[in-house]
Amino acid sequence: MSSPALPPVSRRRFVQTLAGGAALLATADWRALAAATGATGSAPWFKRALRWGQLNLAEIDAVHLDIPWWRKQWKRTALQGVVVNAGGIVAYYPTEVPFHRRAKYLGDRDLFGELRAAAKEDGLAVFARMDSNRAHEEFYRAHPDWFAHDAEGQPYKWTDLYIACVNSPYYHEFLPAVLHEIATKYRPEGFTDNNWNGPMRHQPCYCEHCQRAFRARSGHEIPRKVDWESSIYRDWIMWNYERRLQIWDTFNRITRDAAGPDCIWVGMMAGSQNWQSRVFRDDYEVYRRTELIMLDHQRRFDHEGFQHNSATGVRLHAVGGWDKIIPESIGFYYITEQTFRLAAKPEPEVRLWTAEAFAGGIQPWWHHVSGEQHDQRSLHYAEPLWQWHRENEQYLVNRIPAATVGVVWSQRNMDFLGRDEGGAHVDDPADGFLQALVRARIPYVSVHVDDIERVSKELGLRALVLPNLGALSDAQASAIRGFVEAGGGLFATGLSSACNEWGDARTDFALADLFGAHLPAEHPFRTDAARTRWAKEWAQTYLRLSPELRAAGDGPKVGTEPPARGERHPVLRDFDGTDIVAFGGQLAPLALDPDVLVPLTFVPTVPQVPAEAVWMHEPVTNIPALVLNEKPNRGRVAYLPADLDRRFSRQYIPDHGNLLAQLTRWVARDEIPLRVEGPGLIDCHLYRQAGRLVFHVVNLTNANTWRTPVHELITLGPWEISIHLPSGVRGRSATSLVRKTSLPCSVENDWVRFTLPPLADHDVLVIT
């Protein structure tokens, strides 16, 4: 796939576009970033420890763990930090905390202490790893009120272990005692915790501690059923988020008081917004307050692809800061429909996932389970990747995206628009849009809905994308409106702005004045049941392009073709030869302002069988599928009621991806700083550092792109690359960090051009 040629952009206009990002590079903020690199010894340890490793101990490891071999592995993989099992479900040291169960074969051995001492001797930071929200039966029998219970008083269990209540003495007394004991006795650099959030959203706890705390907060009992329309249920949701943030802050206070101000507690976080919502982990609040993000995001899912990894890194950095270190637990074992934790997955799967981590600003963290390795192949995967990272770390951290397109997200949208269908309402539209941008080689940055003003100014964004961002507060809608009134483009899909922040239907779109489209009083979008039905409903429906041109084409004529008059809008330039595009969803009428353009309309359901019935019974309607609104002195606006982003995530129809990309380019006025000509599916990320650009390319073209695992790498290329040069970068040199060679390049009209040779997995180009 080749990116379409873009019109020339004057240096003045493009420099103005990127002025926000260029200014940021010149400020003290940039000097602060530079001071935090791995080469700066005065920075705190959590700014310097970039490469990590973890042997997740099994209880049998207390008998025969080969510590000398694992120390060799630490050195071979250039580690700067290790994650070592300490306590929680079981203790790997001689704990004195009541009911803190020692590992089955530990005896009086101090396995955590031995590994901590070895790591300290090797100059490594140590995270004491906890797994803290569950316990064995003897603990439950001694303190049943410390554990979560359902409405009938039965305890919640997972893998035969009892789930602790976050409002009970388990979290108020037991875990603080464990943290204090480990911190004072061993003084690790910090703590990370695999399961710190307690019960999930589908496991409401009705124990006496929760009932008392919620009653004191709200004056009500904990809801007995899911009811997203209830203010009490919504309050219960937000109360659970707040309690997890209290745990985060409390545990940090305990570890810092016990072992010093840099002894941080960072839990673990997941890459999936949907999962984070179901376990009440507030991405926005956590990533802003934590010094380091330990990301438990080990593998891809088929419909998301490898690019989901880099997208996660971009999203986390946009909230937490571009200087934040984000080690990611990369599993070298199989996690597919079945999990085989002791068998090695193919190396190509690991290489592409890791390459996407680097492209998203994520740092590597290898992860093995059990010290006894019957399949030793995966033990050799990390060394070349981690060593390459060590050699090139200065280019892989502390950089700012050179992107002009921002994809807006909100965890409250996942909670209150997504509700019990977050996958269909939020994940699918976001994933489909990101896949379309990757396919079109359009660099992007994730923007939290509450950070629009800040991030757009920092990076000089030219366009915002709202993939079914239905739940918006008035203030958030106002920030989006301000961006458009200042000249920024907007591309919104589906239900965007149709609801308030709680997911309640508004009387009209909050952004109706920008869309030029309005919700009629009887529109099905107003009910949650209809939204969910439409999100999941698949039918043989189509979108009709305007004007229709088939009368002038070389095809059969039946006498009903309208005359081919006029030219199509530029967003439809890839659709010569067709008057329709497959859709698959449903649409209802909208009220439109008189001066908008409607290049696409809806064609209702066509029978699928028998074949004799497959014809358009209602070939033309006035139901809009795409509304374009362009006014002087304001940014361009595209509103796409047809949920092609959701459809592209699941069906991957090229027409859908092409249209999403063309609309993005149109609202951004083609001010995209990257052009790529050449074959295949490649993921491109572009960053700025002081005096240089860093360009990542990951080759995702593979027979197993959408089905795990990848069996082999397939070499593809070459590509013709053109990158617009920001102020301060001359483009005299393009150096490949993978090939360790310089590529011939030329500069014309402030664009640097070079040919990127074929590659198997990834490359990183430094342009100075």
N, C-alpha and C positions, 0 to 999 in steps of 0.2 A: 504494500500500500504506500502510495506517495502522497505527501502533503501537497495541497494545491499551491500554486505559485501565488505569492502575495504582492500587492502593489508596492512600489517604492515608498519608503517612509523617510521623511526628512530627519536629519540628525536633531534639529531643534525640537521637533514634535516628539520623537522617541525619548530624547533626554528628559523632556518635561514629563513624559509618561513615567519614567523610572526615577524621577527626582526624589521621591520619598525614600526609596531604597538606597540611592546613592548618598543622600544626606545622612542616612543612618550609618553607613560605612565610615563616614568622615567624623562621626561624633565620638565622645568618650565611651558610648555603648560598645563601639567596635573595639576600642582599646581594651575594654573589660573582657570582651570575647577573646582577644588575642592573648591576654594574660592568663587565660584559663586553659591553654593547650597542655598536652601531655608533657611538653618539654619544660614547662614552668614549674620548678620544684616548690615554689612558695605557695602554689594553689592548694586548697584542701584536697584530701585524698580522693573525694568523690568527683573531682574535676580531672584527676590524673589517671584513674583506673579505668582504662578503656576496654580491655580484653579480659573476658571472664571464662571460668570453667566450673562445672559442678558434677561431682559424682554423687548422685542421690543414693545414700547408703541404704542397704537392706539390713534387717536386724542380724542376719547371719554374718555380715561383714565384720562384726565384732570379734569373730573367731579367726579369720584369716585374711584380712585386708592387706594387700601388698602396697604399703605406703611408699616405699622407695620407687616402685614403678610409676605410681601416679605423680610423684614429684618430678620424674623425668618427663612425663606428659605435660606437666605445668610449664616446664622450661621449653620443650619442643614447640609448644603452642604460644609462647611469648606472653603468658598470662600476667596480668597485673592485679587480679583479684580472683578469689575462689569463694564459692558458696558451699558451706559445710553444715551438715545436719547437726543441730544442737538439741532442740526440745520441741515440746508440743504434745503430739499423740504419744511419742516415746522420747525418752532422753538418751543421748549418746555420751553422757558424762554422769558421774556419781551424784545425782541430784539429791538434795535434802528437802525439797518441797513436797509436802504430803500429796499423794495421789499422782505425782508426776512419774509415770511408769517408766522404768528403765527398759532399754531394748532387751529383747528376750535373752540374748546370749552375751550381754555386756558384762555381767558380774560386777566386779569392782574396777574394771578397766575404764579409763578415761579416753575414749576414742576421739571425741571432739577436741579434747585438750591436746592430744598427740598431733592431730591434723592442724590445729591452730598453731602449735609450736613450729611444726615443719613449714607452714606457710610464712610465719614470721621470719624464720631463718632464711627463707627464699625471697624475702622482701615483698610479699604479697599482702594485699588487703584481704580481710576475711569478713564475709557476711555470715553471721550465725543464722542458719536456716531453721525456721519454725514451720510447723503445720498444726495450727493451734485451735481449730474450732470443733474438734471432735475428741472423744475419749472412749475408753473401753468400759465394759459393763460394770466392773468393780467400782469405778469412779461414779458412774451413774447411780448405782445402788446406794452409795454413801451420801450422795447429794442430788437426788432426783430433781429438786427444784432449781438446780443450776443449768438445766438442760431444756431445750425448746420442746413444747408440746402443742399438739393440734387442739381443735375445739372440743374434742372428746377426751382430752387429757392424756392421749397416747404420745410417747416421745417420737421425735423425728430421728430417723437413722439413715446412714449411708455407709455401705460396705461393712455392715455389722457394727459400726461405731455410732455413738450417740452424739447428736449435734448440739453444741452448747448454745445457751441463750446469751445474746449480746448485752442484755440488761441485768444479768445475774452476777453473783459473786465470782463466777468463772472468769468473767472479763474484768470485774472490779478488784478481785483479790488474787485468784490463782495465777492468771497470766502475768499481772504485774510482779508477782513474787518470782516467777520463772525468769522473766526478763531481768529483774534486778540481780538475781543469783548469777546468771550467765555474764551480765555486764560487769559486775564487780569482780568476779572470779577470773574471767578470761580477757576482759577488755577488748572485744572484737571491734572492728571499725564500724560495724552496724549490724542491723537485723533485717532480714527479709522473711516474709511469711506467705506460704503457699495458699492457705485458706484462713483468712482473718475476718471474713465478713459475716460469719454465722449463717443463720437460715436464709434461704432465698425468698424471692417474692411470692412464690407459690407455696411457701411454708410459713404462713403467719403464726407467730407464737402467742399462745394464750396463757402463759404461765403467770403467776402472781406478780412477778417483777415487771413484766411487760404491761399487764393490765393496770397496775398502780401508776407506772410512769406515763402511759398514754392518757389515763384518766386525769392525771395532774396537768398534763399539757393541754388537753382539748375539752375536758369535761365529759367525754364520751367513752363508751366501751370500744374495744378493738372490733372492727367490722367482722361479721361472720361469713361474709361472702364478697366476691369481687363485684364492685359496682363503681365503674369509672365515672358515673354521673354524680356520685355522692361526694359532697365536700368532706365528709368524715373519712371516706376511703382515700381521697387525695391527700388529706392531712396525714393519714397513716403512712402513705408513700414517702412524703417529704420528711416525716419524723424518722423513718428508717435511714434515709440518706444522712440526716443530721447526726444520728447516733454513730454511723460509721466514721464520719469526720471527727467526732469526739474521740473515738477510739484511736484514730490516727494521731491526733494531737496529744492525747494522754500517753500513749506508748512512746512517742518521741520525747516527751518530758521525762518519762521514767528512765529511758536509756541515756539521755544526755546528762541527767542529774547523777546517774551512777557511774558513767564512764567518760564524761567529757562532752563538750559542745558539738563535736563532730561525730559522735556515736549516734548515727541516725537510724530510725526505724522507718522502712519504706514499703512494707507489705509486699504484694505483687499485684500487678494490674494486667488485664487482658486486652487484646487488640480489638475485640468485638464490642461495639457500642451496645448491641442487643444484650450480650452477656453481662456487661457492666451494669446495665439497668436492672437486670434480673437479680443481681447480687448487691444492689444499692451502693455501688462505688461511683462516686461523682467525678467523672473525668475532669471536668473544668476546674473544680475546686482542688482536687488532689494534685493535678499536674502543675498548678500555679504555686502550690506551697511546698512540694517536695524538692529536695536538692538533687535527687537522682531517681530515675524511673526504672524499676526492675520489671521488664515486660515479659509476661508468661504467654507467649504467642508462638507456638512451636511449629506450626505447619499451616498449609493452605487447605481450603475446601474447593472442590472441583469447580463450582460455578463462579468463585471469586478469582481464582488464578493467583499466580505468584505476585502480581502487581498489588495485591491487597497488602502485602508486607510493606512496600515502600509508601503506600498511601497511609498506612498506620503511622509510620515514622513522621511523615509530613504533618499529619493531624496533631500528634502529640507535641512536636516541636512548636507548632503554631500557637499552642496554648501555654506550654511550659517554658518556652524560650529557645532560641536557636543555639544557645550555648549549652543546653542541658545534655547530659550523658544518658543514653537509653540502651543499656545492655538488654539483649533479647535471648531468652532461653530457646535454643535451636535443638530440637530433638533429632537425633540421628537414627531413631528407631521408627518402626511403622506405627502410624496412627491413621487408619483409614476407617472403613466400616467396622473393622476389627482392629484391636490394638495388640501389637506384639512388641513389648518393651525390650525384649532381649535379642531381637533380630534386627540387623542393619538394613535400613532403607537404601535404595540405590544412591550412589554418590551424586549423580546429576541432579537429583531432586534437592539434595542439600546445597549444592553449589548455586542453583538458581534462586532458592529461597534466601541464601546468604547474600548473594549479589543484590537482590532487591532490598535487603536490609541496609546494605551500604548505601544504595541509591536514595533511601529515605532517611539517612542520617542516624541509623541504628547501629549500635556496636555489638560485636559477636560475643556469645556466651554459650559454649558447648555444654551439652547435658547428656550424661549417661546414667543409667539405672543399674545398680548393683556392681560391687567391686569385682565379682566373678564374671568374666566376659567369655561366653562360649562362642559368640560370633564376634571375632576381633576385627572385621573389616572396617567398621565405623570408627575404630580408634585412630585411623589414619586419615580421616576426612578433614579434620580441623587444621592440621599443621600448615599446609600450603595457604589456606585461606587466612588464618590468623597471622601467619608470618607476613603475608602480603599487606594485611591491615597494619601491622607494626611498621612496615617500611613506608607506608603512605598515609599514616594517621593524620598528618597535618592538613591533608586535603579532604578528610572525611568528617571532620568536626568543625564547629564554629564557622558556619557559613550561612548565608541568607539566600533564600530562593530568588532566582531571576525569573519570576512568573508574573504574568499580568492578569491571570484568571484565578478567581477565588471561589472555591466550592464551599458553601455555607452549611454548617451542621449545628445540631443542638441535641443534647441528651434529653431535654424536656420534650422535644419532638418525638424521640423514641418512646418516652414514658407515656405521654398524654395524647399523641396522635397514634403512635404505634400500639399502645395499650397491650392487648394480648396477641396482636398480630404485627409485632415490630418487624419481622422479616419481610412481610409483604408491603407494609406501608413505608418503611424507612430503609431497611437494608437493601432491598432490591433496587429501588430508584437510585440510591447513592452508588451502589456497586455498578449498575448499568451505566451511569453517567461517567464514572471514573474509567470504566473499560472503553467507553467511546473516546474519551480524551487521550488515553494511552494509545489506542489504535490510530488516532489522528496525529500523534506526536505533538500534542499541545501541553506544554508545562503548566502546572497548576499548583495552588497551595490551598490547604484547608483553612477555613476561617470560622471560628466560633461566632454564633450570631450576636453575642455580646461584645465581640472584639472587632466588629466591622470597621468602625472609624479608625481604631488604632492600627490594625493590620493593613488596611487599604492605604493609609498614609505612609507607613513604614516601607511598604513594598511597591507603591505606585500602581495599584491594581487598576485595570481598565474595565473589568467586568466581574459581576457576581453571578453565580449559578445557585439556584434554589431547587434541589431535587426533592419535590414533594414535601417541602418544609411547611407543613400545614399549621402547626401550633406556633403562633407568634404573639408576643405581647404588643401592646400599642407602642411601647418604647422601641422595641426591636424593629417593628415595621417602620417607625419614624427614621431609624438609622439607615435602613435600606432606601427609603425615599430620599434622604439627604444625599446618599451616594449617587443616585440617579440624577438628582437636581444639580449636582456638581459636575455632571458630564459622564458619569460611569454607566456602563451598560448593565442590563439585567436580563437574565434568562431564567424563568420560573416554570415549573411543571406541576401538573396534577392539582393537588389540593393546596398548593402554596398560599399561605395567608388566609385560608378559608376559615380557620378556627382561632380562638384565643389561646393563651398559653396553657389552658387546661384541656384543650381539645374540644371545647364547645363550639358548635357552629356559629359563625358570625352572621349578621344580617346581610353582609356582602363581604367580598374579599377586602382585607385590610389594605391591600395594594391595588384596589380596583381602579384608582385614578391613573396608576402607572400602566396596568394591563390594558385599559380601555375595554374591560370586560367585567360583567357583573353577574352575581348569582341570583337567579329568580327565587322567589319565596318557596316554590315547590321543588327546588332542585334536589336530587337524591344525595348530593354530597353532604347535605345537612344531617343525615343520620349515620351513626356509626355502623349499623348493620349494613346499610347500602354501600358505604365505603369499603367495608371488608368484602362484601359480595363482589363488587366490581373489581377490587384488587385481585381476586382469585379467579374471576370468571374468564374463561377463554372461549372465544367464538370466532367464526369466519366473518370478520368485519374488515373494512378497508378505510383508507383515507384517500380522498379525491383531490388531485392537484389542480390548481387554477392558474392560468387558463388551460383548458383541455386542448391538446395538440394532436390527438390521434387522427383527426380528419385529414391532416397534411402528411401523415406518416405512411409508410409502406406496409399496410395491413389490410385485412378484409373490411369492407364498408357495408354497413347494414342500414344506412339511411337515417340513423338517430344521432350521429355524431354532430356536436355543435361546431360551427365554423372555428377554425384555428385563428384566433385573433390575439394580438399583443404578445408581450414577452413575460416570462415568468420572473418572479423575484429572484435575486441572486442566491438566496438560501436553497433554492431548488435546482441549482445548476447541475447537480449530479444525476438528474432524473429525466434526461432526454429519453424519449422512446416509451414512456409510460405515463398514463393519466391516473394511476392508482398506486398505492403502497399498502402492503399487507399491514394490518393493525392487530386485531385479536381482542381488543378491549371494548368498552362501551362508553358512550358519551351522551349527554343530555344538552338541550338548548341553553345558551347564555344570552344575556342582553349585552349588546355591543355599542360603544360610542360610535358616532357617525364617521369619524376620520381614521379608523383603523383599517389595516389590511388583513384579509383572511386568505392566505395561500392554500390552506388545507381545510377540507370539510369532511364530515363523517358519513360513511356508507354503512347502513345497518346490517344486521346479521343476514348472511347468505346461507341457505341450507348446505350441509356438507354431504349428505347422502339422501337418496340415491343420486348418481351422477346426473340423471335426467333432470333433477331439480336444482342443479347448481347454476343459477343465474341470478343477476341482481334484480330483485323484485322492487327495490327502491334505490335506484342508482344515484340519485342526487338528493341531498338535503341542504339546509342552511345551518346545520349544527356545526359550529366552528371547532376545528381540531388544532388550529394554530392561529394566534392573533399577534400581529406586529404593530407596534405603536412607536412612531418616530416623530418627535416634535423638535422645533428649533431650541437651541440653548439647553438641551437636556440629553441625557444618554438614551441610547436605543433600548427598547424593551421588547422582548419576545415572551409571550405566554403560551405554553403548550399544554392545553387540557388533556390531550392524548398522552397517556403515560408511557411514552416510548422508552424512557429511561428504565422503568420497571420491566418492560417487555424485552429490552436489549439484554438485561441481566440474565433472563431465563431462556430467550429464544436465539439471541445473537444473530438477528437478521441484519445483514450489512446495510440495508436501506435505513434502518433505525439509527445505527451508529453514524452513518454519513450525515443524516439530518441533524442529529445532536451536535456533531462537530461543526457543521456549516452554520448553525444558529449561534454557537459559541463564538465563532470567528466574526460573525456579523455584529453581534452586540458589542464585541471588543474592538470593532472597527479595524479588524485585521492586524491589530497591534500585538502580535505574538512574536517573541524574540527568537524563535527557532523555526527553521525549515529543514525538512529531511526528505530526500528523494531516494527511494530504494525499496527493496522487497520486504515482506514479512511483518510479523507482529513484534515490535520492539518498544521497550519502555524507556522514555527519555526524561531525565531530570537535569535541570540547569541551576547552578548556584553561583553566588558571588562571594569572593573573599577580597581582601584588600589588594588591589592591583591585578586581579586575575579572575577568570571564570573557571568553574569545575563542572564538567559535563559528563554525566553517567549515561551509559547505554546498556540495556540488558536485552539479550536476544531470547524472546519467549516463543519463537516459532518452533513448534514441536508437535508430534502426533499426540502427545499426552498433555497438551496445554490445558485442556479442560477435564483431564482425568488423572488423578494421582495413582502411582508416582511416575515421574519421567524416567524412562529406561535408559536414554542416551541423549547426549547433546548433539545438535545438528548445526553445523557451521553454515552461516548465511552472510550475505553481503555481496559487494560493498554498498556504501551509502554516501550520497553527497550531502554534506552538512553545511548549513549556513546559520550563523549566530550573530545577532545584533550586538555590537560592542558598546557597553556603557562607558561613561566618562571614566578615564583612568586606565582602561585596558586597550592596548594598541593592536593586539591580535598578530603579533609578529611570530609567535611560536605556539604550536599545538602539540603537546607532549603526551604520549600514551603511557599511563602508569602500569598497564598490563603488559604491553609489548616492550616497554622501556625504550621507546624510540620516538623521535620527533617526526611529525607528519608535515609534508609541504602544505603551506597555506597561503592564501592571498586575501587582501583586504580591498573592498570596493564599496563606496558609499556607506561606510561604517558597518559593513557586514564582513565577518571573517568567513572564508570558505575553505573547506578541505575535504578530502576523500577518506572516509573511514573504511579500512580494509575489512574483509570478512572476519567474523568472530564466532566462537562457539557458545560462550556464555555471556561475558560482559567486558566492558572496557570503561576506563575513566580518562578523560582528556583534560589536561590543564592548559588553559589558554591565557597567555600573558602578553 
